[in-house]
């Protein structure tokens, strides 16, 4: 593997030799207890040396040690009748569908061309000589899984039943079989003297969260508090997603955690949802489906398992541990499943089942969602882990499709029904050993795909030789390590900027003029803790996704450090004579409960008082929010800037934005409603109880709105939002022109020119929406976006590639996806700047649905 780590075959079995750049051996870790022979040996060697790239050339059943990848190793894929070379970085992988460098994936540009790249942004690549967009579909993932499954089967051959069952539930006993300082710890060994890495199987060290490493209050400030995932969603940028995930993964690796519990990818159905700030999807499945592959790839490059969550229909926090979601098949397939599928297609190898019930059955024992939807339809091959304490019955969960059961949150306390009962259930015949093997295979194969058998996840060289007790003592050093850095803080800061949404900028109120006297108004301008907040802080939502730190730079501290004259006042009276007042307002939400309303606290009171006090004053409102809010106060502001739970670098990022050192790069990932919008009935949200009760833990929420989620509801009902999905201003202006549509091989390319007609550099986000009659009652849906940097006075190209997926719908009667073009229905294209503002409309030529036709 590039970077100096590679695998070799050892005469007395299969070993992983981990070498540094100088070639000195750090450790040899046995992958299997004994070497198989004959054809099984050939397959096992290929698998054991796998990961994302095969590390050996197979010749007549022998394995030759590969040269270092930095020296141009020729890596081959064994196929019937010969071998096919995996492609080098930048080379075509259209035929081999595999890459020699484990840090690369085979990305498709179009049906005729694919190359090995470290990442891929759908749309145009300015480095390409042509003007054709990339689809960025990942090829060859099935090959990666096939190799990992072969390896896992060989490892399992030497495991006892007890060892297998140990791999299926979290440790939560006394030391050393405790959590090791992580949210969850799963390993073969349980006793002090057991090998830490029995059979070459590294223990799974699971931790929250997707927004930074959560030390659960034990080591505050020892990990970076990044912006929320919703801030990443607001960036509309796959590069932001990749950079953000990579930085978090670096901290996880440094802490010794090889399973990242995230990202959250649920499509936001309810604006009040307590964990709305944690979703990478916002309110649209295409947005999440485009951003999640980059996140997955960046994390797994570090040998860390990505565990996407929460499966399925976990769209509210109210009574989440007992309520039931009643969801239709079309809605499930078109709204809630696509982002999970995109994550799995990109190689994500673990998924967390949720607390709630789906159609009356708990998600973690629901065979309909864990087997039919997850494995049969989505093709998922990794392992399913329960949310902590979400397993209610060991037998039902085992039969339903759960692989790993995780304990409740209280240390040393187990739920009465858990996978600790599996030995007894196997003994009495309720659960078969074949079922246990199937679950363990899911776990071990996922570990292989992520690189836990090929050295991609690096551990101290002495650990593989240690027993559980000795390793546990060593582990404490890692979990307490300070993994923050200037580089990580820079990523956090840039993510805030990339996801900052400018709602209003009247008469160029922003950026602030040089030397402008500024008073910051509001308690949250210089305060990040609040006694009324039970979980989290002012700039970060609460719950498992929270990262505790004392390193937060407040808005006032950030602006003061910039050198401009600035003071701070809790109330409006302190800004009487100031030319500029910057109001700091914040809303908060957290895991376990939903918000009571969408009001941005103090915003109306502070803005109204300031405007009454000084009608000529320039008022800038900065809102820190966990999701959608109402904006009844915006008429009295000159400019409004929205930050989605920005985290510890809020001060420096805000200073850059206010002073024009950076331009707001975000677009709304959720619609901001008008005051008084009535979107749900009681039956839809939060749900109803059996009469005569009106409120109970076992509520049933009926998703009878169907596919009308987010902006789809506003469009269909003719009720515009205050600020639509995809909306966002910048410090410059753009003009779209020269629209065109071309067809080739059953695909369509939509292209346009983006001209920067303002006086500052900036980033445009043209958005492509597709509509056809089979989508009804939805009118249109997002099917393309591109974040295009355009220098002032310049013009850039943007393009979108469409295919059958983009004009298909889920036919409930036929139980399959159907192309609207095959039914002879018109496909309508709309290009614009949000879900409600369009500059171009066109009907897709019918020829675009026919293979081999160019126009």
N, C-alpha and C positions, 0 to 999 in steps of 0.2 A: 504494500500500500504506500502511496506517495506520503512522504513525511517520515519514512524510515522504519515502519513496522511492517513485517511480513511473516508469512507462515511457512513452515517447512515440515516435511515428513520425517519422523524420527525412527530409527531402526526398531526400537522396542515398543512402538505404538505410535499414536498421533499426538504431536506436540505443537504448541504455538510458541515460536521463538520471538520474543519481543526485543527488538534492537533499536538502539538510538541512532542518531544520524551518523555516528562514527562506526557503527556496526558492532559495538560491544553488547553482548547478551545481557539483558536485564533479568529475564526469568524464562523458565520453561514450564508451561502449564499443560498437564495431560488433558486431552480432549476426550479420550476413550481409554478404557482400561486395557483392552486387548485389540490387536490389529486383526480385522477380518481378512479373509483371503479370497482369491478368485475375483469374480465379477463384482461381488459386494465390496471388496477392497477398493477396486477402481472407482466405484460410485462414491464410497465413503470418503476417499481422499479428495475427490473433486468437491464434495459437499463441505468437508471439514475446512478446506482451504477457501471456502466460498466467501460469504459476506455479500457485498454488492458486486464483487468481481471475483471470478475464479482465479485462484493463485497458483495453479499448476498446469503443466502441459501433460496431457494424458497420452501415454505411448504403451500399447500392449499391456495394460494392467500395471505399469510402473508409474511412479510419480517422481518427477525431477524437480528439485528445489528451484523456485523461480528466482530470477535476478531481481534486484531492487527495482521497484516501479519507476524510480527516478532515472534509471538507466535505460528506460524504454523497453520494459519487459513485454514480451508477446504473450498475452493471456488468451487461452483458448477455451471455447465451450465445446465439450464433447457432444457430438451428435451422431446419429446413425450413419455409419459409413465414413466417418472422418471427424474433423474438427473445424470449427468456424471461429476465426479470431475475433475476440471482443475488441471494440474500437478504442483507439487512443483519444485523448481529449481533442475535441474539434473535428474529429473524423466522422465519417458517415457510419451510423449504426442501424441503418434501415433494414439490413439483412440480419445481422447478428443480434440486434436488440439488446446488447449488453455492452458495458464499458469496462475497460481495463483498469481505470482509476476509480477506486471506491468512493471518491468524493464527487463523482459525476453520475448523471443519469442520462438515459437516452431520450431526448426530447424531440418530438415531431414538429417540423415546420408545416408540412402539408403531407398528403398521402404518398408523396414521392420522395420525401427527404426528411431525414432525422439525423441529429448529431449528438455527440456526448458533450454535455455542458454542465457546469456546476449549478446553474440556475437558469430560469427562463421566464421572461415576461411576455404574456400574450400580446400580439400586435407587432409593430415594426421594430426592427433592430437597426439603429442608425449605422451599425458597422457592416450591414449587409450591402452588397453591390446592387441588389434588386429592391423593389418596393413591395415585396410580398410579406404579409404578416405571418407570425408564428402562431400555431394553435397551442403549443406547449403541452400537448398530451404526452404523458410518460409511457414509454414502451418497455416491454421486457420485465415488468414487475412479476409476472407469473413465473418466469425463469428463476428469478431470485428466490421466490418462495419454494419452488421445486427443490432447489439445492438445499435450502435450509431444512425442509421436511426430511430429506434423505439423511442429513446429518443428525437430526433430532431422533430419528428412529434408531440409529446406531447407538446414541448415547443412552437411550431408554433401555436397551437390551440388558444393561448391567445394573439397573436400579431395582431396589426392592419395592414392594407395595407401600411400605411405610414411607420410604423416601419419596415416592411419587406423590402420595397424599400430602406430604409436607410441602410440596411445591404448589399446593392448591388452596392454602389458607395462610393468612398473615400471622406472624408471631406476636404474641402479646402477653407472654408469661413473664416469669421473673428472669433477671439477668442470668445468662447471656441471651436467652431466647426472648428478648424484648424487641422493641422497634428500632433499636440502635440509633435513636435520635431522629428517625425519619417518620413520615406519616404512616408508612407501612414497610415491613421487612418480610421477605419470603425467601426461604432457603431450604436446601436439602437437609442440612444439619440442624439439630435443636439442642443438643447437649454440649456442655463445655468442651469436651474432648473431640467432638465431631469435626471433621475437616470443614473449613470454611468453603472450600471449593471442591466438594466431593464430585467425582466423575467429570471434573472440569466444568462444573456448572456454577457460575457466579451467582451469588445471592442477589435477589432483586431488592433494590433500595428505592422505594417509591416516595415521591414528595410533591407537595403543592409548591407553587402553582404555576399557572401559565403566565403570570405577570411578574415573576421574580421568585427567588427561593424563599419560601416561608419557613422561618425557624420557630414559628409558634410562640413568639415572645421570649424565647430562651436566649437568643443572641442578637438583640436589636442592633441594627446598623452594620451587621456583618455581611449583608447582601443588599444589592441595589433595589430600590423601590421604583420599578419601571412604570410607565403609563399603563392604563388599562388596555385590554384587548379591543375594546370599543374604539379607543383612540387609534389603534392600528387599522381597524375597519374604516375609520374616517379618513385614513390616508389614501384610500383607493390605490394602494401601491404594493405590488408584490415585492419590490426591493425593500420597502420598509418592513414588511412582514418577515422577510428573510433575515435582514440585519438585526431586528429585534429578537427573533427566535435564536439566532446564533449567539448573541450576547448572553441571553438567559441560559442557554445550554452550556456555555463556558463556565458559568457560575455553578450550575448543577454538577458538571464534571469535577470541578474543583472541590465540591462538597462530598463527592463520592456517591452521588445519586444517579442511578442509571435508568430510572423511570420517571418521566415528567408527566404529572397528572394534568394534562391539558393538551391542546387548547379546548376551551368551551366553543362549540360551534352551533349551538341551538339557534335557530332563527327566532328573532324576537317577535313574539305574538302580542304580548301585553306590555305597554309602555311602563306600567307600574312595577313590573317584575323586579324583585330585589337584586337579582344578579345580572341585570341588563348590561352593566358595565363590563361584564366578563366575556361577552360573546364576540367572536371574530366575524360573525355574519351580519350583525345589525339586523335589519328586518328583511333582508333579501338573500335567497339561497345562492344566486349567481355570484354575488359579492363574496360571500364566504367561500364558495367553491373555487373561486379564482385566487383568493389569498391563502387558503390553507395548504396547498401543495408546497409553497415556498417555506412555510413554517415547518412542516413535517420534514422536508429534506434538510433544512439547516440543523434541526435538532438531531436527526439520525446520523448526520455526518460525524457527530461526536460519540457515536456508539450508544446513544440514549434512546430508550423506547418511548415513542409518542403514544400517549393514552388519551384519545379524543373523548369528549364527554358532552352531555350525559344522554345516554341512549335509553329511552326515547320519549319525546313529548313532555320534557321537563321545562315547561314554559311559565311556571309561576312558583313562588316560594310559599304561599299560603297553604298550609297543611300539605306540603309537598311529600311528606312521608306516608300519607294515607289516602290522598285524593286520587280520583280516577279520571283519566283523560279519554274522552270518546272522540276518536278522530277517523274521518273518512279515508278511504283508500286513495282517492285522487289527491287529496290534500297531503296525505302522508308522503306520496311519491313525488309530488311536484314542489312541495314546500319544505318538509322536514327531513327527508332522506338525502337529497342531493349533496349537501355539504359533507355528510359522513362518507358518502360514496367517493367524493373527490379526495378526501383524506386517505381512504383505503387504496384508491387507485394510485396515489402518490407513494404508497408504501407504509402508511401508518399501521402499526401491528398490535395495538391494544385499544380497547374501548371500554368505557365505564358505563355500566347500566345504572339507571337512575332510581330514586326513592319511590317515585309515584307509581300508580297502577295505570295500565293501559287496557281499556275495555274490562276493567274489574280485576285484572290479574297483575300482581306486582311485576315491575319491569325485570327484576333479576330472577324471576322464575317463569317468565312469559315466553313459551316456546314459539309463539306466533311472531314475536319481534326478534328473539334471539336466534331462531333457527330459520324460519321462513324468510323474513325480511333481511336479516343481517347476513346469514351465510348463504342461503339459496339464491336470493335476489341480488344482494350487493357483492357477493363473492368474497366476503371477509374470511381470512385464514388465520388471523392472530388469536389472542386470548381476550376473553371477557372477564373483567374484574368488577366486583360490586362496589358501589359507593359504600362508605364506611357505615356498617350497621344496616345495610339495605337487604341483607339476606334474612328471610323470615322462616324458611323451612328448607333444611338441607336436602331432603329428598326431592321436593318439588323443584328447587333450584338446579340440582344435579340433572334431573330429567329435562328441565326447561332450557338448558344451554349455558349455565354459568360455569366458568372455569375456575376462577379464584375468588374465594370469599374473604372479605376484609372485615376485621373486628369493629365493634362499636367504638365510639370516640373516647370513652372513659378507660384509662389504663387498667390493665389486669381484669377487665370485666368483659365477658363474652355473652352474646345473645344466646338464649336457650337452644335455638336451632342454628347450627353453623356447620361448616365442613369439618369440625372436630368430630362430628358424628359419622363421617364417611367410613372409617374402619368397621364400625358396627353395621353400617348399611351394606357394605360389601360382604361381610361375614354372613348376614342373614339373607343375602341374595336380592335385596331391594335395589342395589346398584351393582352393575357388573364391572369386572376388572377391565373389560374392553372400554367401558365408558370412562374409567379413570385414565386409561392410556390415551384416549382421544383428547382429554383435557390437557394432560401433560404434554402431548405432542403440540397442541396449540401454543403452550407456553414456551417450550424449547425452540420451536420453529421461529417464533417471534423474536426470541433472543438471538437466534442466528441471523435473521434478517437485519437486526439492528447493529450487529457487530460485537456481541458479547462473547462470541467464540473466536473472533479473528483479531482481537487486539485493538479494535477501534476505541473501545472504552478502556481507558488507561487507569490502572490501579497501582498503588505502591508495590514494588517488586517482591516484597516479602509476604504480602497477603496470601497469595495462592498456596503457600506452604504452611500457613497457620491453621490452628484450630479455632473453633467458634469463640472461645473465651479470650484468647490472645488477640484475635482480630477485633473483637468488640472494644477492647481497650485502645487499640490503635485508631479505631473508627472515630472516637471522640475528638481526635485532633483535627480531623477533616471537617466535621459538622460545625466546629467552632471557628473555622478559618475565616478570615476576612477576604471575601471574594470581590469586593468593590474595587473599582479602578477608574482612572480618568477616562479611559476608553469606553467603559460601560456607562459612565455618566454622560458622555458625549452621545452615545446611542439613545439614552433616555431623553436627553434634551432634544435631539433631532426628531425623535418620534413624536414628541409633543408638537413641534413645529409642523411636521408632516400631516398631523391629524387635527390641527387647529382650524376651526371653521369660522370664517368671517360672515356674520349674518347681515350686517349693515355697515356702511361706511359713507355717510352723507357728507358731500362737499370735501372729500379727501381728509376727513378727520384723522385718519391713520394713514401712514405712520406719523407720530408726533413731530412737530417742528423742532429743530435744534434749539436748545436753550429754553424750551417751554417749561414754565413753572408748574409742577404737578403735585396735587394732593391726592393720596390714595384714601378712599373712604370705605369703611366696613371692617368689622372685627377680623374677617378672614384674610385681610391684606397682610397681616403680620402674625398670624396664629394658625397652627396646624393641628393642635389638639383641642378637643371640645368634650366636656364632661357628659354632654347629652348623647354623644356617639358611643354606642356599646362596642361595636366592632369597626376597626379601620380608623381613619382620621379624616381630616377635612379634604385632603387631596387624593384619597384612595378609598375605594369601597371596602366593606368589611367581609370577613369570612375566610375561607380557605385560600382565596386568591390574594389576601392581604400580606404585605411585607412590612414588618415593623422596623422603623428606623427613627433615629433622632437627627438624621442628616438632611432633612427637608429644608430647602432654601425657599423662603416665603416670597410672594410677589413683591412685597416692599423691599426685602433684602436684595432680591435680584435687581430691581430697578435702581436702588441706591448704589449698588456695586458698579452700575454702568457709568456713574459719574454725573448724571443729570441732577439738578436740584429737585428733591422730592421730600415730602413729609407725609405722615400718616395720621388719620383720625378715625376713631370708631364711628362717629356720627357725622352728618352733613354740616354741622356748625363749624367744623374745622376747615371747611373749604370755601368759606364765604367769598374771599377775594381772589381765589385762584382762577387762572385762565382755563385750567384743565382739571377735571375731577375724574379719577379712575375708580370705579366702584367694583369692589370684590364681593361677589355673591356665590354661595355654594349650596348645592343640594346633595343629600347623602342617601345611599342605600346600601344594603348588606344582605348577606346570605341568611336565610331562615324566615324572612318576612318581606312582604311587598311594601312599596311606598303607599302612603295614604292618598296622595294627590300628586299632580305634576307641577305644582307651584315651585318657583325658584325663590326660596326664603329670602326675605329682606330686599329683594330687587325692587319691587314696586314702591316700598316705603322710602328707600334711600334715593332712588331716581326721582320720584315725585317731589321729595323734599328739596333736593338739589335744584331741580328745575324751577320750583316756586321761589327758592331763595335767590337764584341768579339766572334769569331767563337767557342770558347771552353766554353762559358758561358752556364750554365743550365738555360733554359727559360721555365717557367711555365705560361701558359695562363689560366686565370680564366674568363670565359665568363658568364655574366648575360644576359639571353635572355628570350623573351616572347614566344618563340616557335622555329621553325626550323631556322637555319642559314647555310650559306655556310662556308666551312672551307679551303679556298684556302691558308691560312697562316699556316696550321697545320704541314706542312713538316719541318718548321724551329723551331718548339717547341719540347721540350723534354717530356712535359706532358701537357695535356689539361683537364680542369675540367669545366663542364657546370652546372650552377645553373639556375633554371627556376624561375625568379622573386622571390628572396629569402626573401625579406622583412627585418624587422628591426634587426633580429639576424644574419645577414649575416656575420658580423665580427667574433663573437665567433665560429660560425659553421665552417667557413672557416679555422680558426686557428686550430680547432680540426682535420679537414681533412688534411691540409698541414703537420701537425706535427705527424700524425699517431695516434692520440688519438681516432680517429674514421675512419672508412673506407667508401668510397663512396658506398651508397647502391642502387643507382638508375639505371634504364634502360631507354632508350629513348622511350618516349610515342609517339613520332613523328619521321618520317624519316628525316635525314639531307641530302639534295640533293647535287648532284654534281653541280659544277658551270655550268651554261648554260642549266640546265634541262628545257625542254619545256613541261609542263604538260597539259596546257589548251589552247584551242582556244579562240578567243575573244568571241564567242558565249557562251562558257562554263563559262568563268570568265574574266572580271567582268560582261559581258553581252552586249547586243546590243540594239539599239533603232530603232524605225521605220525610214526608209530612208526619207530624206537624212542625218538625224542626226547620229552622231557617239558617242555622249555622252549626256545623259539626265537623269533626276531623275527617269523616269519610264522604266529603263532598264529591259530586260528579260534575265535571266541567265538560260541556258538550261543545265541540269545536264546529258548530253548525255554520259558521261564517265561511267554511270551506277554504278555497284558495284566496279569499279576500283578506290577506294579511298585509299590514303596512300600507304602502302607497296604492296597492291594488284595491283596497277598500275605498280610499278617497276617490280614485278614478271611477270605480263602478257606481258609487253612491252619489257622485256629483258634488261631493263636499270637500273642497280644497283644504289642504292643511295650511297652517300659517307659513311654514317653510317646508318645502317638499324634500323627499329623499333625493340625495345627489346634489342638493343646492350648496353653494359656497362661493363667496367672492374672493378676489385677490387684490393686490395693490396695482394691478394693471388691467387692461381690457384686451379681449380676444375677438377675432372675427373668423367664422368658419365659412369656407367656400370650396368650389371645385369638387362637388360630391360626385361619386360614381359607384356603380355596381358592376361587377364582372362575375362570370360563372365559369367553373372549371371542375370537371369530375364530380358533379353532384354537390359542389360546395360553392359558396358565394363570398366574394371579398367586397367590402364596403370601404371606400377610402375618401379622404377629404384633406384639405389644407387648413392649417391652424395658423393664423397670423396674429402676432402680438402688436397691437396698434397703440399700446400705452407707452409710458416712459420708464418702465421698470421691467427687468426680467421677471418671468413668472411661469407657473405651471397650469396649463389648461387640463381639464378632464372631460373630453367629449364622451358622451354616453349614447349607446345604441340600444333602442328598445324595439322589441318584435311583438306584433299582435296578429291574431287570426281568430276566426269565429269559434274554433274549438276551445279557445282559452276562456270563453265566457263562463261566468260573469266577469272575469278579469279582462281588461281591455288590452293590456300590453305588459311586458315584463322585460327587465334588464337582461341583455344578452351580450353586452360588450362594453368595455370602458378602457381608456388608456390615459395614463398620466404623462403628459407631454411637456417637457421643458422647452420654452421658447424665449430666446433673448429678445430684448426690446427691438422693435423694428424688423424682426426676422419672421420667416414663415417656416413651419415644420409640417411634415406629413404625418398623418395618422391613418390607421387601417384596422379593420376588424374582419376576422374570418368566421363565417357561419357555416354550419352543416346541418345534417338531419336532426341532431339533438335540439337545435335551436328553433325548429318549427314542428316539434312533436309534442304530444300531450299524452297523459296516461288515461287509457280507455278502461274504465272500471269493469265493464261488461266483458271485454276481451281479455282483461288482466294482462295488458301489455301496452308498451308505448307505440303510438301510431303517428306517422308523418301526416301533417295536414296537407302537404303537397300531393301525396298519393290519393287523397280524397278529392283533389281538384280545388281545394280552398285557397283563396288569396292570402299571401303573407305580406303584412304591412310593416315597413321599416320607418323608424322615427329617430332622428339624431338630434340631440339637444344637450343642455347643460344641467338638467335634472329630470326627475320623473314627470314633471309638469310643464317644462319649458323646452320647446322644440324649434329648430331652425330649418329642418328639412324632413320631408316625408316622401316615401316612394314605395310602390308595390314591387315586391321581388319578382323578377322575370320567372315564369314557370319553368323555363329551361334549367334554372339553377338546381332543380331537383332531379335532373337526369344526368347520369354518368356519361362522361366523355363529351359533353357539350361545352363549348367556350363561346362567350359573347362579350 
